[in-house]
């Protein structure tokens, strides 16, 4: 059974930082491209970032480019999202998603507010 468990969300002030983690199991993590997707209250899912299976190729939405960094540790199976210079517009539930958006975690809520 594929399991994706996100953690690291919380309340942070504008300009602050958070690091999200995703513990993955039940599939061959090291051969799967992975993504972070977020969903703000009342809005549809928004793609945030992709990382290829080896970790050497990354992509970012324009809205987070230069502020967020996706990474992975294929030896231990976590996926990460380092988020810096957070804005209120980054408030959303953040999901760890497998290649092709087939499997999703339950998400972790990030709230950026003063």
OpenMM code with the backbone's topology and positions (N, CA, C; nanometers):
from openmm import Vec3, app, unit

residues = "UNK UNK UNK UNK UNK UNK UNK UNK UNK UNK UNK UNK UNK UNK UNK UNK UNK UNK UNK UNK UNK UNK UNK UNK UNK UNK UNK UNK UNK UNK UNK UNK UNK UNK UNK UNK UNK UNK UNK UNK UNK UNK UNK UNK UNK UNK UNK UNK UNK UNK UNK UNK UNK UNK UNK UNK UNK UNK UNK UNK UNK UNK UNK UNK UNK UNK UNK UNK UNK UNK UNK UNK UNK UNK UNK UNK UNK UNK UNK UNK UNK UNK UNK UNK UNK UNK UNK UNK UNK UNK UNK UNK UNK UNK UNK UNK UNK UNK UNK UNK UNK UNK UNK UNK UNK UNK UNK UNK UNK UNK UNK UNK UNK UNK".split()
positions = [
    Vec3(0.0840, -0.1194, 0.0000),
    Vec3(0.0000, 0.0000, 0.0000),
    Vec3(0.0880, 0.1250, 0.0000),
    Vec3(0.0604, 0.2127, -0.0932),
    Vec3(0.1340, 0.3388, -0.0997),
    Vec3(0.0911, 0.4286, 0.0149),
    Vec3(0.1889, 0.4808, 0.0861),
    Vec3(0.1614, 0.5760, 0.1930),
    Vec3(0.2520, 0.6970, 0.1774),
    Vec3(0.1934, 0.8131, 0.1887),
    Vec3(0.2659, 0.9397, 0.1839),
    Vec3(0.2183, 1.0211, 0.3044),
    Vec3(0.3111, 1.0546, 0.3917),
    Vec3(0.2744, 1.1252, 0.5148),
    Vec3(0.3540, 1.2541, 0.5234),
    Vec3(0.2828, 1.3654, 0.5080),
    Vec3(0.3465, 1.4963, 0.5143),
    Vec3(0.3544, 1.5455, 0.6580),
    Vec3(0.4557, 1.6266, 0.6850),
    Vec3(0.4697, 1.6895, 0.8159),
    Vec3(0.5465, 1.8194, 0.7999),
    Vec3(0.5452, 1.8993, 0.9049),
    Vec3(0.6227, 2.0219, 0.9052),
    Vec3(0.5437, 2.1490, 0.8848),
    Vec3(0.4144, 2.1366, 0.8595),
    Vec3(0.3331, 2.2558, 0.8435),
    Vec3(0.3099, 2.3264, 0.9756),
    Vec3(0.2492, 2.4439, 0.9662),
    Vec3(0.2194, 2.5189, 1.0867),
    Vec3(0.1933, 2.6635, 1.0561),
    Vec3(0.1905, 2.7439, 1.1609),
    Vec3(0.1685, 2.8878, 1.1488),
    Vec3(0.3031, 2.9594, 1.1484),
    Vec3(0.3221, 3.0447, 1.0504),
    Vec3(0.4474, 3.1193, 1.0405),
    Vec3(0.4164, 3.2616, 0.9982),
    Vec3(0.4975, 3.3539, 1.0418),
    Vec3(0.4786, 3.4940, 1.0041),
    Vec3(0.5297, 3.5196, 0.8627),
    Vec3(0.4751, 3.6179, 0.7959),
    Vec3(0.5273, 3.6547, 0.6635),
    Vec3(0.6782, 3.6776, 0.6696),
    Vec3(0.7469, 3.6255, 0.5694),
    Vec3(0.8922, 3.6340, 0.5670),
    Vec3(0.9615, 3.5168, 0.6333),
    Vec3(0.8867, 3.4345, 0.7014),
    Vec3(0.9442, 3.3212, 0.7721),
    Vec3(0.9694, 3.2018, 0.6821),
    Vec3(1.0144, 3.0937, 0.7457),
    Vec3(1.0505, 2.9724, 0.6731),
    Vec3(0.9895, 2.8501, 0.7391),
    Vec3(0.9655, 2.7499, 0.6573),
    Vec3(0.9239, 2.6190, 0.7051),
    Vec3(0.9880, 2.5139, 0.6163),
    Vec3(1.0072, 2.3960, 0.6724),
    Vec3(1.0550, 2.2833, 0.5932),
    Vec3(0.9538, 2.1701, 0.6044),
    Vec3(0.8955, 2.1358, 0.4925),
    Vec3(0.8013, 2.0248, 0.4885),
    Vec3(0.8746, 1.8958, 0.4561),
    Vec3(0.8255, 1.7873, 0.5138),
    Vec3(0.8796, 1.6548, 0.4849),
    Vec3(0.7668, 1.5632, 0.4419),
    Vec3(0.8008, 1.4636, 0.3651),
    Vec3(0.7038, 1.3623, 0.3228),
    Vec3(0.7708, 1.2265, 0.3355),
    Vec3(0.7160, 1.1435, 0.4231),
    Vec3(0.7651, 1.0067, 0.4389),
    Vec3(0.6891, 0.9172, 0.3425),
    Vec3(0.7631, 0.8490, 0.2564),
    Vec3(0.7008, 0.7677, 0.1521),
    Vec3(0.7290, 0.6199, 0.1741),
    Vec3(0.6306, 0.5368, 0.1478),
    Vec3(0.6481, 0.3924, 0.1582),
    Vec3(0.5482, 0.3210, 0.0684),
    Vec3(0.5732, 0.1937, 0.0439),
    Vec3(0.4805, 0.1130, -0.0336),
    Vec3(0.5039, 0.1144, -0.1831),
    Vec3(0.6094, 0.1812, -0.2270),
    Vec3(0.6459, 0.1826, -0.3681),
    Vec3(0.7949, 0.2111, -0.3770),
    Vec3(0.8472, 0.1990, -0.4978),
    Vec3(0.9911, 0.2207, -0.5150),
    Vec3(1.0176, 0.3695, -0.5277),
    Vec3(1.0365, 0.4320, -0.4131),
    Vec3(1.0531, 0.5775, -0.4075),
    Vec3(1.1670, 0.6235, -0.4973),
    Vec3(1.2766, 0.5521, -0.4974),
    Vec3(1.3955, 0.5960, -0.5684),
    Vec3(1.3829, 0.5992, -0.7190),
    Vec3(1.2775, 0.5414, -0.7733),
    Vec3(1.2573, 0.5430, -0.9180),
    Vec3(1.1355, 0.6268, -0.9575),
    Vec3(1.0801, 0.7002, -0.8642),
    Vec3(0.9593, 0.7772, -0.8913),
    Vec3(0.9862, 0.9264, -0.8879),
    Vec3(0.9493, 0.9964, -0.9947),
    Vec3(0.9454, 1.1411, -0.9871),
    Vec3(0.8405, 1.1792, -0.8832),
    Vec3(0.8628, 1.2906, -0.8148),
    Vec3(0.7715, 1.3322, -0.7087),
    Vec3(0.7375, 1.4802, -0.7231),
    Vec3(0.6269, 1.5177, -0.6646),
    Vec3(0.5819, 1.6566, -0.6724),
    Vec3(0.5287, 1.7036, -0.5377),
    Vec3(0.5276, 1.8339, -0.5231),
    Vec3(0.4503, 1.9008, -0.4183),
    Vec3(0.3388, 1.9789, -0.4880),
    Vec3(0.2204, 1.9649, -0.4337),
    Vec3(0.1030, 2.0347, -0.4851),
    Vec3(0.0350, 2.1001, -0.3650),
    Vec3(-0.0202, 2.2171, -0.3823),
    Vec3(-0.0880, 2.2840, -0.2717),
    Vec3(-0.2292, 2.3227, -0.3119),
    Vec3(-0.3109, 2.3383, -0.2103),
    Vec3(-0.4487, 2.3808, -0.2324),
    Vec3(-0.4861, 2.4831, -0.1273),
    Vec3(-0.5077, 2.6045, -0.1735),
    Vec3(-0.5478, 2.7127, -0.0848),
    Vec3(-0.6969, 2.7015, -0.0552),
    Vec3(-0.7403, 2.7592, 0.0562),
    Vec3(-0.8828, 2.7526, 0.0902),
    Vec3(-0.9714, 2.8043, -0.0221),
    Vec3(-1.0665, 2.7251, -0.0640),
    Vec3(-1.1611, 2.7660, -0.1665),
    Vec3(-1.1095, 2.7626, -0.3082),
    Vec3(-0.9894, 2.7091, -0.3275),
    Vec3(-0.9307, 2.7058, -0.4616),
    Vec3(-0.8964, 2.5632, -0.5012),
    Vec3(-0.8664, 2.5450, -0.6279),
    Vec3(-0.8271, 2.4143, -0.6775),
    Vec3(-0.6805, 2.3858, -0.6500),
    Vec3(-0.6370, 2.2634, -0.6754),
    Vec3(-0.4965, 2.2277, -0.6560),
    Vec3(-0.4047, 2.3102, -0.7459),
    Vec3(-0.2902, 2.3452, -0.6920),
    Vec3(-0.1899, 2.4212, -0.7660),
    Vec3(-0.0572, 2.3482, -0.7579),
    Vec3(0.0003, 2.3172, -0.8726),
    Vec3(0.1310, 2.2541, -0.8752),
    Vec3(0.2356, 2.3509, -0.8193),
    Vec3(0.3263, 2.3000, -0.7358),
    Vec3(0.4306, 2.3819, -0.6740),
    Vec3(0.5689, 2.3464, -0.7297),
    Vec3(0.6007, 2.2166, -0.7288),
    Vec3(0.7367, 2.1782, -0.7654),
    Vec3(0.7441, 2.0304, -0.7998),
    Vec3(0.8385, 1.9975, -0.8881),
    Vec3(0.8690, 1.8591, -0.9258),
    Vec3(1.0154, 1.8303, -0.9007),
    Vec3(1.0441, 1.7044, -0.8751),
    Vec3(1.1819, 1.6580, -0.8690),
    Vec3(1.1884, 1.5219, -0.9361),
    Vec3(1.2931, 1.5008, -1.0161),
    Vec3(1.3018, 1.3716, -1.0836),
    Vec3(1.3500, 1.2647, -0.9862),
    Vec3(1.3487, 1.1420, -1.0316),
    Vec3(1.3772, 1.0301, -0.9415),
    Vec3(1.5164, 1.0385, -0.8797),
    Vec3(1.6121, 1.0877, -0.9557),
    Vec3(1.7485, 1.0962, -0.9051),
    Vec3(1.7753, 1.2193, -0.8201),
    Vec3(1.6855, 1.3141, -0.8268),
    Vec3(1.7006, 1.4358, -0.7468),
    Vec3(1.7787, 1.5469, -0.8135),
    Vec3(1.8281, 1.5214, -0.9330),
    Vec3(1.9132, 1.6217, -0.9960),
    Vec3(1.8408, 1.7223, -1.0834),
    Vec3(1.7134, 1.6978, -1.1102),
    Vec3(1.6355, 1.7877, -1.1958),
    Vec3(1.5129, 1.8326, -1.1179),
    Vec3(1.4962, 1.9631, -1.1098),
    Vec3(1.3841, 2.0204, -1.0346),
    Vec3(1.3134, 2.1267, -1.1174),
    Vec3(1.1870, 2.1444, -1.0889),
    Vec3(1.1057, 2.2461, -1.1541),
    Vec3(1.0209, 2.3158, -1.0474),
    Vec3(0.9923, 2.4424, -1.0737),
    Vec3(0.9153, 2.5203, -0.9777),
    Vec3(0.8114, 2.6057, -1.0489),
    Vec3(0.6982, 2.6238, -0.9835),
    Vec3(0.6017, 2.7218, -1.0305),
    Vec3(0.6628, 2.8606, -1.0175),
    Vec3(0.6246, 2.9492, -1.1066),
    Vec3(0.6782, 3.0849, -1.1028),
    Vec3(0.6516, 3.1519, -0.9683),
    Vec3(0.5409, 3.1175, -0.9065),
    Vec3(0.5019, 3.1823, -0.7817),
    Vec3(0.5940, 3.1487, -0.6652),
    Vec3(0.6717, 3.0398, -0.6766),
    Vec3(0.7586, 2.9999, -0.5656),
    Vec3(0.9059, 2.9961, -0.6048),
    Vec3(0.9344, 3.0174, -0.7309),
    Vec3(1.0725, 3.0076, -0.7794),
    Vec3(1.1612, 3.1060, -0.7045),
    Vec3(1.2757, 3.0572, -0.6593),
    Vec3(1.3680, 3.1410, -0.5854),
    Vec3(1.3423, 3.1452, -0.4362),
    Vec3(1.2269, 3.0927, -0.3936),
    Vec3(1.1933, 3.0926, -0.2514),
    Vec3(1.1833, 2.9504, -0.1957),
    Vec3(1.1393, 2.8575, -0.2780),
    Vec3(1.1202, 2.7190, -0.2352),
    Vec3(1.2272, 2.6306, -0.2981),
    Vec3(1.2651, 2.5254, -0.2252),
    Vec3(1.3603, 2.4282, -0.2759),
    Vec3(1.3100, 2.2873, -0.2464),
    Vec3(1.2955, 2.2091, -0.3517),
    Vec3(1.2548, 2.0695, -0.3368),
    Vec3(1.3793, 1.9824, -0.3337),
    Vec3(1.3768, 1.8789, -0.2518),
    Vec3(1.4894, 1.7865, -0.2463),
    Vec3(1.4387, 1.6500, -0.1986),
    Vec3(1.5264, 1.5519, -0.2068),
    Vec3(1.4872, 1.4169, -0.1667),
    Vec3(1.6090, 1.3410, -0.1183),
    Vec3(1.5837, 1.2420, -0.0345),
    Vec3(1.6883, 1.1522, 0.0139),
    Vec3(1.6439, 1.0106, -0.0225),
    Vec3(1.6964, 0.9595, -0.1315),
    Vec3(1.6517, 0.8286, -0.1789),
    Vec3(1.6976, 0.7143, -0.0883),
    Vec3(1.7931, 0.7411, -0.0028),
    Vec3(1.8378, 0.6360, 0.0886),
    Vec3(1.7386, 0.6171, 0.2030),
    Vec3(1.6733, 0.7276, 0.2437),
    Vec3(1.5828, 0.7208, 0.3579),
    Vec3(1.4375, 0.7436, 0.3208),
    Vec3(1.4100, 0.7727, 0.1947),
    Vec3(1.2752, 0.7911, 0.1416),
    Vec3(1.2006, 0.9185, 0.1775),
    Vec3(1.2587, 1.0216, 0.2358),
    Vec3(1.1793, 1.1411, 0.2505),
    Vec3(1.1934, 1.2357, 0.1309),
    Vec3(1.0878, 1.3098, 0.1105),
    Vec3(1.0846, 1.4207, 0.0158),
    Vec3(1.0725, 1.5469, 0.0992),
    Vec3(1.1400, 1.6517, 0.0573),
    Vec3(1.1397, 1.7755, 0.1340),
    Vec3(1.0943, 1.8940, 0.0485),
    Vec3(1.0458, 1.9951, 0.1165),
    Vec3(1.0208, 2.1242, 0.0540),
    Vec3(1.0629, 2.2323, 0.1531),
    Vec3(1.1739, 2.2971, 0.1236),
    Vec3(1.2198, 2.4096, 0.2049),
    Vec3(1.1528, 2.5353, 0.1515),
    Vec3(1.0811, 2.6042, 0.2380),
    Vec3(1.0057, 2.7223, 0.1974),
    Vec3(1.0572, 2.8425, 0.2739),
    Vec3(1.1097, 2.9395, 0.2011),
    Vec3(1.1624, 3.0622, 0.2608),
    Vec3(1.0825, 3.1820, 0.2119),
    Vec3(1.0985, 3.2921, 0.2797),
    Vec3(1.0318, 3.4181, 0.2427),
    Vec3(0.8828, 3.3952, 0.2172),
    Vec3(0.8198, 3.3314, 0.3103),
    Vec3(0.6793, 3.2953, 0.2918),
    Vec3(0.5891, 3.4174, 0.2895),
    Vec3(0.4876, 3.4101, 0.2035),
    Vec3(0.3879, 3.5149, 0.1883),
    Vec3(0.2533, 3.4631, 0.2368),
    Vec3(0.1619, 3.5504, 0.2738),
    Vec3(0.0260, 3.5045, 0.3051),
    Vec3(-0.0364, 3.4240, 0.1907),
    Vec3(0.0009, 3.4555, 0.0662),
    Vec3(-0.0533, 3.3825, -0.0484),
    Vec3(-0.0053, 3.2380, -0.0548),
    Vec3(0.0949, 3.2033, 0.0252),
    Vec3(0.1425, 3.0648, 0.0313),
    Vec3(0.0579, 2.9795, 0.1248),
    Vec3(-0.0364, 3.0398, 0.1940),
    Vec3(-0.1238, 2.9649, 0.2839),
    Vec3(-0.2020, 2.8605, 0.2060),
    Vec3(-0.1876, 2.7365, 0.2457),
    Vec3(-0.2522, 2.6261, 0.1741),
    Vec3(-0.2245, 2.4949, 0.2463),
    Vec3(-0.2948, 2.3925, 0.2051),
    Vec3(-0.2588, 2.2563, 0.2431),
    Vec3(-0.1608, 2.2063, 0.1373),
    Vec3(-0.0478, 2.1572, 0.1821),
    Vec3(0.0572, 2.1110, 0.0919),
    Vec3(0.0566, 1.9573, 0.0889),
    Vec3(0.0559, 1.9055, -0.0335),
    Vec3(0.0483, 1.7609, -0.0542),
    Vec3(0.1732, 1.7081, -0.1234),
    Vec3(0.2165, 1.5949, -0.0778),
    Vec3(0.3223, 1.5170, -0.1430),
    Vec3(0.2517, 1.4241, -0.2411),
    Vec3(0.2990, 1.4211, -0.3658),
    Vec3(0.2258, 1.3517, -0.4707),
    Vec3(0.3222, 1.2675, -0.5540),
    Vec3(0.2804, 1.1493, -0.5902),
    Vec3(0.3665, 1.0649, -0.6732),
    Vec3(0.3559, 1.1041, -0.8210),
    Vec3(0.4439, 1.0461, -0.8987),
    Vec3(0.4492, 1.0712, -1.0427),
    Vec3(0.3122, 1.0545, -1.1066),
    Vec3(0.2753, 1.1494, -1.1879),
    Vec3(0.1453, 1.1460, -1.2532),
    Vec3(0.0300, 1.1815, -1.1617),
    Vec3(0.0618, 1.2298, -1.0404),
    Vec3(-0.0397, 1.2676, -0.9425),
    Vec3(-0.1324, 1.1498, -0.9122),
    Vec3(-0.0769, 1.0290, -0.9105),
    Vec3(-0.1594, 0.9110, -0.8880),
    Vec3(-0.1943, 0.8958, -0.7402),
    Vec3(-0.0913, 0.9104, -0.6544),
    Vec3(-0.1137, 0.8957, -0.5111),
    Vec3(-0.0832, 1.0276, -0.4402),
    Vec3(-0.1660, 1.0599, -0.3412),
    Vec3(-0.1519, 1.1833, -0.2643),
    Vec3(-0.1470, 1.1496, -0.1157),
    Vec3(-0.0709, 1.2281, -0.0403),
    Vec3(-0.0791, 1.2203, 0.1033),
    Vec3(-0.2025, 1.2947, 0.1525),
    Vec3(-0.2176, 1.3018, 0.2836),
    Vec3(-0.3323, 1.3734, 0.3408),
    Vec3(-0.3060, 1.5217, 0.3543),
    Vec3(-0.1811, 1.5620, 0.3372),
    Vec3(-0.1482, 1.7030, 0.3373),
    Vec3(-0.1083, 1.7574, 0.4734),
    Vec3(-0.0391, 1.8702, 0.4695),
    Vec3(-0.0031, 1.9425, 0.5908),
    Vec3(-0.0343, 2.0897, 0.5687),
    Vec3(-0.0986, 2.1518, 0.6657),
    Vec3(-0.1456, 2.2888, 0.6505),
    Vec3(-0.0351, 2.3885, 0.6841),
    Vec3(-0.0144, 2.4798, 0.5921),
    Vec3(0.0780, 2.5917, 0.6136),
    Vec3(-0.0050, 2.7197, 0.6166),
    Vec3(0.0074, 2.7940, 0.7247),
    Vec3(-0.0634, 2.9202, 0.7395),
    Vec3(0.0386, 3.0306, 0.7588),
    Vec3(0.0361, 3.1286, 0.6697),
    Vec3(0.1285, 3.2416, 0.6777),
    Vec3(0.0474, 3.3643, 0.7165),
    Vec3(0.0690, 3.4093, 0.8366),
    Vec3(-0.0117, 3.5198, 0.8887),
    Vec3(0.0620, 3.5869, 1.0033),
    Vec3(0.0387, 3.7172, 1.0165),
    Vec3(0.0949, 3.7901, 1.1288),
    Vec3(-0.0051, 3.7971, 1.2431),
] * unit.nanometer
topology = app.Topology()
chain = topology.addChain("A")
for resn in residues:
    res = topology.addResidue(resn, chain)
    for name in ("N", "CA", "C"):
        topology.addAtom(name, app.Element.getBySymbol(name[0]), res)
